[in-house]
Amino acid sequence: MEFKAKKAKHAVVIHDDKILQALAIFQGSCKMSYQQWFKAIMELDEKILSAGIVQQLNNALPPPDMLTKLRECAEDEFENMPEGEQFAASLSVINGLVVRLDLILLKLNWKESVTEIRSGLSTIAEACDEVHDSEGLKWFLNLVLLIGNYMARSKTSKDVYGFEMAVLPKLSDTKDCDNFQTLLHVLIGIIDEKTKGEYTKFGSNFHFITKAARVDLNELTQTMNKLKGSVQKLENYLKTYKLQRENDLFLEKMEPFLRQAKSEMEVLNELSNNVQAKWNSLQKYLSFDPKKYTMENLFNDMKTFHGQYVNAYKDIEKIHEQRQKKKEKEKRKPFKSIQPTSNIEKCVTKKDKNEAGVLDEIEKYLKEGNYRPGGATRTPKALKTPVSMERQRSRRGNEMSTNPNAYGDLNQIKQELGYKVRRKGQPTVFVQAAGDPPNTPKTAKIDPKKAGLPTASDLLNQLNSLK
């Protein structure tokens, strides 16, 4: 069995390996056949064509002169082309492919581009209004001019009538002797005192200045000019456009888009003119040269100054709160003593020279215990030590030996009141008056005779013998 070797494919028109490789990779990554690509471009199918895919395709395609040569190639040559060249040749059949892709890309990116331009212009317009209409900033600028003239005053100096806006972020660089507060803190304190807090928080009304610092008006203007040129290009292209096939929907879908684009461009032009007018008004209000001090410089300096102002105002508020707490502490009544000092106050009085001193009197009162209300003295209890307890027992024993009736008839007391008896390892037994049976706990019923325990009469005899 013989195997025929496959014929090697050679490029016919595109001899640049990088272009062929880029086309093959792009066509393979999208996983679409040549026919599907052709149909999507002719019908302008936005479900398949996204802005990213169209941009990649436009970048991968060869120059227009190569596309013209590929369109003129015969069908037998098409089969011998590599995959990348075959993909380009299948799309080259579309007339004006490069222009068509550019206009399709314009339509797909239109909404995003217009939104970005409108947002940037609106932000700049709002930021210009915030700076121009702020009464607090007006007060602050006048105060900076006044303080600057005062600090720079000398015999030969003259008053100035303006300063650059770039000075505002440098106010925090001038500090006091304690290196605690800056010139910005002092200026805020003066405004707060003079206006009674009416214009002190003007920095909190700057919402768009920070955003405007990130917007480049020149870049927005260039983007608008590109859009204008693309819209004009689309309008001219549609005037002479002819349908290429039955499924060619380019004219049907691009004409409504052209009307929409022209309408939105008019709105953007009005907004741009409005921004330019406000910017010119702000230049006259602050008296600066836009060639030397651009819009980007102004909003960047205002952004830095705004952050410094807010932080300095917070520092002043903290200092004010600390002072208020200190004043409230000073006004608060002193705490009353828990221990009464009526008797001590009596002894702490003026004494004659011959009398004892104050400390001697206090020591005397403490020894006598006469330092409580009412002056009642009280002898402190003696500590119960083994020696004192033994002495107390011996004293009672002597009293009983000398006077047997000192504690009454013990036998008689025991017979009347009863007593408790407890032996080691046995429960306690309460012995009642004579004639009554002893009370034993319900839980332990014990017979004294069977248990070998002494009777009540035996215990009485033993107690009497102890006398």
C-alpha positions in Angstrom: 0.0 0.0 0.0 1.5 3.3 -1.0 1.0 6.6 0.8 1.0 9.9 -1.1 2.8 12.7 0.6 0.7 15.9 1.2 1.6 18.9 -0.8 3.3 21.7 1.2 1.3 24.9 1.3 3.1 28.1 0.3 2.0 31.6 0.8 0.8 33.3 -2.4 0.5 37.0 -1.4 1.3 37.3 2.3 5.0 36.4 2.7 5.3 37.9 6.2 5.4 35.0 8.7 4.3 37.3 11.6 1.1 38.3 9.8 0.3 34.7 8.8 0.9 33.5 12.3 -1.3 36.3 13.9 -4.1 35.5 11.5 -4.0 31.8 12.2 -3.9 32.3 16.0 -6.8 34.7 15.9 -9.0 32.5 13.6 -8.2 29.4 15.7 -8.9 31.2 19.1 -12.4 32.4 17.9 -13.4 28.8 16.8 -15.4 30.1 13.9 -15.3 29.0 10.2 -14.6 31.3 7.3 -18.2 31.3 6.3 -19.4 32.3 9.8 -17.0 35.2 9.9 -18.1 36.4 6.5 -21.8 36.2 7.5 -21.2 38.0 10.9 -19.4 40.9 9.2 -22.0 41.2 6.4 -25.0 41.1 8.7 -23.2 43.1 11.5 -24.2 40.6 14.1 -23.4 42.2 17.5 -24.0 38.9 19.3 -20.8 37.6 17.7 -18.9 40.8 17.0 -17.7 42.6 20.1 -15.5 45.7 20.2 -12.5 43.6 21.4 -12.9 40.9 18.7 -13.3 43.5 15.9 -10.2 45.4 17.2 -8.1 42.3 17.2 -9.3 41.4 13.7 -8.5 44.8 12.4 -5.0 44.7 13.9 -4.3 41.2 12.5 -5.4 41.9 8.9 -2.7 42.7 6.3 -2.6 46.1 4.6 -5.3 47.0 2.0 -3.1 46.4 -1.0 -2.5 42.8 0.0 -6.3 42.3 0.5 -6.8 43.5 -3.0 -4.3 41.0 -4.4 -5.9 38.2 -2.3 -9.3 39.1 -3.9 -7.9 38.6 -7.3 -6.5 35.1 -6.6 -8.0 32.0 -8.3 -9.8 29.3 -6.5 -7.0 26.7 -7.1 -4.5 29.0 -5.5 -6.8 29.4 -2.4 -6.5 25.7 -1.7 -2.6 25.9 -1.6 -2.6 28.8 0.8 -1.8 28.4 4.5 -4.7 28.8 7.0 -3.9 32.4 7.9 -3.8 33.5 4.3 -7.0 31.5 3.5 -8.8 33.4 6.4 -7.7 36.8 5.0 -8.6 35.8 1.5 -12.1 34.7 2.5 -12.7 38.2 4.1 -11.1 40.1 1.3 -14.2 39.5 -0.9 -16.0 42.2 1.2 -15.5 45.5 -0.5 -14.0 48.2 1.8 -13.3 45.7 4.5 -10.9 47.9 6.6 -13.3 50.9 6.4 -16.2 48.7 7.2 -14.5 47.3 10.3 -13.5 50.8 11.5 -17.1 52.0 11.3 -18.4 48.9 13.0 -15.9 49.5 15.8 -17.1 53.1 16.1 -20.7 51.8 16.6 -19.7 49.2 19.2 -17.5 51.7 21.2 -19.9 54.7 20.8 -21.8 54.5 24.1 -18.7 54.0 26.2 -16.8 56.9 24.5 -19.7 59.3 24.8 -20.3 58.4 28.4 -16.6 59.0 29.3 -16.6 62.4 27.5 -19.8 63.6 29.1 -18.7 62.5 32.6 -15.4 64.3 32.2 -16.9 67.5 30.9 -19.6 67.5 33.6 -17.0 67.0 36.3 -14.9 69.9 35.1 -17.9 72.2 34.9 -19.0 71.3 38.5 -15.5 71.8 39.8 -15.3 75.3 38.2 -18.6 76.2 39.8 -17.4 75.0 43.2 -14.3 77.2 43.1 -16.0 80.2 41.6 -19.1 80.2 43.9 -17.5 79.4 47.2 -18.0 82.3 49.7 -15.8 80.5 52.2 -12.9 80.3 49.7 -13.3 83.9 48.9 -13.0 84.8 52.6 -10.0 82.6 52.9 -8.2 84.1 49.8 -8.7 87.6 51.1 -7.3 86.6 54.5 -4.3 85.0 53.0 -3.6 88.2 51.0 -4.0 90.2 54.2 -1.7 88.0 56.3 0.9 87.9 53.5 1.1 91.7 53.3 1.3 91.9 57.1 4.1 89.3 57.4 6.1 90.8 54.5 5.8 94.4 55.7 8.9 96.5 56.0 10.0 100.1 55.5 10.6 99.6 51.8 7.9 97.0 51.0 4.6 97.8 49.3 1.3 96.0 49.5 0.6 93.4 46.8 -2.8 92.8 45.3 -2.7 89.2 44.4 -0.8 85.9 44.7 -0.6 82.6 42.8 -2.9 79.8 43.7 0.1 77.5 44.0 0.7 79.2 47.4 -2.3 77.5 49.0 -0.7 74.0 49.5 2.4 75.7 51.0 0.5 77.3 53.9 1.0 74.2 56.1 4.8 74.5 55.7 4.9 77.5 57.9 4.8 76.3 61.6 4.7 78.0 65.0 7.5 78.0 67.6 6.2 74.8 69.2 6.1 73.0 65.9 2.5 72.1 66.7 0.3 74.4 64.6 0.8 75.8 61.1 -0.2 79.0 59.5 -3.2 77.1 58.0 -4.5 76.4 61.5 -4.2 80.0 62.4 -6.1 81.2 59.3 -8.9 78.7 60.0 -9.2 79.9 63.5 -9.5 83.5 62.4 -12.2 82.7 59.9 -14.1 80.7 62.5 -13.9 83.6 64.9 -14.8 86.3 62.4 -17.6 84.5 60.6 -18.8 82.7 63.7 -18.4 79.3 61.9 -20.5 80.3 58.9 -17.8 79.8 56.2 -15.3 77.6 58.2 -16.4 74.3 56.6 -16.3 75.5 53.0 -13.9 72.7 52.2 -16.6 70.1 52.8 -18.5 71.4 49.8 -15.7 70.5 47.3 -17.0 67.2 45.9 -15.8 67.5 42.3 -12.4 69.1 42.7 -10.7 65.7 43.5 -12.3 64.1 40.5 -11.5 67.0 38.2 -7.8 66.6 39.1 -7.8 63.3 37.3 -9.5 64.6 34.1 -7.4 66.0 31.2 -9.4 68.5 29.2 -7.0 68.3 26.3 -7.4 64.6 26.0 -11.2 64.9 26.1 -11.0 67.5 23.3 -8.9 65.2 21.2 -11.3 62.3 21.7 -14.2 64.5 20.7 -12.5 65.6 17.5 -11.8 62.0 16.6 -15.5 61.1 17.1 -16.5 64.1 15.0 -14.2 62.9 12.2 -15.5 59.3 12.5 -19.1 60.4 12.3 -18.4 62.6 9.3 -16.6 59.6 7.7 -19.6 57.4 8.3 -21.9 60.0 6.8 -19.8 60.2 3.6 -19.4 56.5 3.3 -23.2 55.8 3.6 -23.9 58.4 0.8 -22.1 56.3 -1.8 -22.6 52.8 -0.3 -24.1 50.0 -2.4 -25.4 46.7 -1.1 -23.0 43.8 -1.9 -25.3 40.9 -1.1 -28.8 40.1 -0.1 -27.7 39.6 3.6 -25.8 42.8 3.6 -27.4 44.7 6.6 -24.7 47.4 7.0 -26.8 50.3 5.5 -29.9 49.2 7.4 -28.1 49.2 10.8 -25.7 52.1 10.4 -28.2 54.8 9.2 -30.2 54.9 12.5 -26.8 54.9 14.3 -25.7 57.9 12.3 -28.8 59.9 13.3 -28.2 59.1 16.9 -24.5 59.9 16.8 -25.1 63.3 15.2 -27.7 64.2 17.9 -25.4 63.2 20.7 -22.4 65.0 19.2 -24.5 68.2 19.3 -25.1 67.7 23.0 -21.4 67.1 23.6 -20.5 70.3 21.7 -22.9 72.4 23.8 -21.4 70.8 27.0 -17.9 71.5 25.8 -18.7 75.1 25.0 -20.2 75.5 28.4 -17.1 74.1 30.1 -14.9 76.4 28.1 -17.0 79.4 29.1 -16.8 78.5 32.8 -13.1 77.9 32.6 -12.6 81.3 31.0 -14.7 82.9 33.8 -12.6 81.1 36.5 -9.4 82.4 34.9 -10.6 86.0 35.2 -11.9 85.4 38.7 -8.6 84.1 40.0 -6.5 86.2 37.6 -4.0 83.7 36.3 -2.5 82.9 32.9 -3.8 79.6 31.6 -0.6 79.1 29.5 1.6 79.2 32.6 -1.0 77.7 35.1 -3.1 75.1 33.4 -6.3 73.5 34.5 -4.5 70.4 35.6 -2.2 72.4 37.8 -5.1 74.4 39.4 -7.2 71.3 40.3 -4.2 69.4 41.6 -3.2 72.3 43.9 -6.8 72.7 45.0 -7.0 68.9 45.7 -3.9 69.1 47.9 -5.1 72.2 49.7 -8.5 70.7 50.3 -7.0 67.6 52.0 -4.8 69.8 54.2 -7.7 72.1 55.1 -9.9 69.2 56.2 -7.1 67.7 58.4 -6.3 71.0 60.0 -9.9 71.7 60.8 -10.2 68.3 62.5 -7.1 69.1 64.6 -8.7 72.4 65.7 -11.9 70.6 66.7 -10.0 68.1 68.8 -8.2 71.0 70.6 -11.6 72.7 71.2 -13.1 69.5 72.7 -10.1 69.0 75.0 -10.5 72.6 76.3 -14.2 72.1 76.9 -13.5 68.9 78.9 -10.9 70.7 81.0 -13.4 73.5 81.8 -16.1 71.0 82.8 -13.6 69.3 85.1 -12.8 72.6 86.8 -16.4 73.4 87.3 -17.3 70.0 88.8 -17.7 70.0 92.7 -15.1 68.2 94.8 -16.0 64.7 96.1 -17.2 64.5 99.7 -15.3 62.4 102.2 -17.0 59.1 102.9 -15.8 58.9 106.6 -17.4 61.6 108.9 -15.0 64.0 110.4 -17.2 65.7 112.9 -15.1 64.8 116.0 -11.8 65.3 114.2 -13.0 68.8 113.2 -13.6 69.5 116.9 -10.1 68.7 117.8 -8.5 70.5 114.8 -9.1 74.0 116.3 -6.9 76.9 117.4 -5.1 76.1 120.6 -3.3 78.2 123.0 0.5 78.0 123.2 0.3 76.2 126.6 -2.1 73.5 125.3 -1.2 70.3 123.6 -0.7 70.4 119.8 -3.2 69.3 117.2 -1.4 66.0 116.4 -1.3 65.1 120.1 -5.1 65.7 120.4 -5.8 63.6 117.3 -3.6 60.7 118.6 -5.5 60.9 122.0 -8.9 60.7 120.2 -7.7 57.8 118.1 -6.5 55.9 121.2 -9.8 56.5 123.0 -11.8 55.6 120.0 -13.6 58.9 120.2 -13.5 59.7 116.4 -17.1 58.5 115.4 -20.3 60.5 115.4 -21.7 61.1 118.8 -18.3 60.8 120.5 -19.2 57.4 122.0 -16.1 55.5 123.2 -15.7 51.9 122.7 -13.2 49.5 124.1 -11.9 47.3 121.4 -12.2 43.6 121.8 -9.2 41.7 123.0 -7.8 39.2 120.6 -8.6 35.6 121.4 -5.3 34.0 121.8 -4.6 30.6 123.4 -3.0 32.2 126.5 -6.1 34.5 127.0 -8.5 31.7 126.6 -6.6 29.5 129.2 -6.6 32.5 131.6 -10.3 32.8 131.2 -10.9 29.1 131.9 -8.7 29.2 135.0 -10.5 32.3 136.3 -13.9 30.6 136.0 -12.5 27.5 137.7 -11.3 29.6 140.6 -14.7 31.3 140.9 -16.5 28.0 141.0 -14.1 26.6 143.6 -14.5 29.6 145.8 -18.1 30.2 145.1 -20.0 27.0 144.0 -23.2 29.0 143.5 -21.7 31.5 141.2 -23.1 29.7 138.1 -26.0 28.1 139.8 -26.8 24.5 140.4 -25.3 22.8 137.3 -27.1 19.6 137.9 -30.4 21.4 138.1 -29.8 23.4 134.9 -29.0 20.3 133.0 -32.1 18.5 134.2 -34.3 21.5 133.2 -32.8 22.4 129.9 -31.3 19.2 128.7 -27.9 18.7 127.0 -26.2 17.1 124.0 -24.0 14.1 124.1 -21.7 12.9 121.4 -19.2 10.1 121.4 -16.5 9.6 118.9 -17.8 7.8 115.8 -21.4 8.1 117.0 -24.2 10.6 116.1 -25.0 13.5 118.5 -27.8 12.6 121.0 -29.8 15.4 122.7 -30.7 14.5 126.3 -33.9 16.2 127.5 -35.1 16.9 131.0 -35.4 14.1 133.5 -38.1 11.6 132.7 -38.2 12.3 128.9 -36.7 9.9 126.4 -33.7 11.3 124.5 -34.3 12.7 121.0 -32.4 10.8 118.3 -32.5 11.7 114.7 -35.1 9.9 112.7 -32.5 8.6 110.3 -30.6 6.8 113.1 -32.7 4.9 115.6 -30.2 3.3 118.1 -30.9 1.3 121.2 -28.4 2.5 123.9 -28.4 -0.9 125.8 -27.8 -3.0 122.6 -25.2 -0.5 121.4 -23.4 -0.4 124.8 -24.0 3.3 125.2 -24.4 5.0 128.6 -27.8 6.0 129.8 -28.8 9.5 130.8 -28.5 8.8 134.5 -24.9 7.5 133.9 -24.0 10.7 132.0 -25.5 12.9 134.8 -23.4 11.1 137.4 -20.3 11.5 135.3 -21.0 15.3 135.0 -21.6 15.6 138.7 -18.4 13.9 139.4 -16.5 16.5 137.3 -17.5 19.2 139.8 
